[in-house]
Amino acid sequence: MVSDQLEVSFRYSYSGGKPYTPKHYDFKHRRWYVDPTDDLNTARHDYYSRLDIMVLRRFNFNKINITTFLDIHNIFNRNNIWEIMYLEDGTIDMAYNYKQMPVGGIIIEF
């Protein structure tokens, strides 16, 4: 006999911004540096926030179980800062965690 089960789950992650030490750019020598007299980790990135949703369906047969799932990460498609990239020309660029990402799959157990 076939028994079907449907599951829906949510996962929310939140954290305050990751601390970092601001760097200064020396235009004469074209390099970034941390002033040794500066305090460390005095600045913070923006907060991190992510909502994930997963829909899972189980199919149970006599000797085989099949599970299908769809998991969508970062449902609100938020830009969460991973790190600051200090470029050679004295500009700053941001590297972000991946934005919205769907993951799907099938699990077969016997």
Buried (B, 14 or more C-beta within 10 A) or exposed (E): EEEEEEEEEEEEEEEEEBEBEEBEBEEEEEEBEEEEEEEEEEEEBEEBEBBBBBBBEBBBEEEEBBBBBEBBBBBEEBEBBBEBEBEEEEEEEEEEBEEEEEEEEEEEEE
